[in-house]
Amino acid sequence: MTSSRPYLLRALLDWISDNGLTAHLLVDATRPEVVVPTQFVQDGKITLNIGPAAVQGLEMGNEAITFSARFAGRPMQVHVPVGAVLAIFARENGQGMMFGNEPGSELAEEGDAGAADPSPTPEKKKKPSGRKGPSLKVVK
């Protein structure tokens, strides 16, 4: 199946806009094919305002998000592959969605390649916490 990420991004953008809020994307700027203003990248990530007042020609396709915007007064054409989007959220209240490595995504495939590593790091060998999850109890 194809990735659900572009569909969720479009739906969440509509939801944020319909509520009169400003949509932002959190993007992994270290990914290949990402074209963003590098002077605003911090720790390999950049937050982009994609509200209608901030961008022109916003196109959210199944492969990439493209738009034109001004950064420090300079116009720039931005290109973000959908797999590089880490989250979409409303600036005003932070509500939105973070994305993980879903099956079929580029990130999941990169993670699978690392799974064949014969010497996994200690983080990969974490034991389950023993917690079984929520349970229901009858109270009289």
Buried (B, 14 or more C-beta within 10 A) or exposed (E): EEBBBBEBBBEBBEBBBEEEBBBBBBBBBEBEEBBBBEEEBEEEBBBBEBBEEBBEEBEBEEEBBBBEBEEEEEEBEBBBBBBBBBBBBBBEEEEBBEBEBBEEBBBBEEEEEEEEEEEEEEEEEEEEEEEEEEEEEEEE
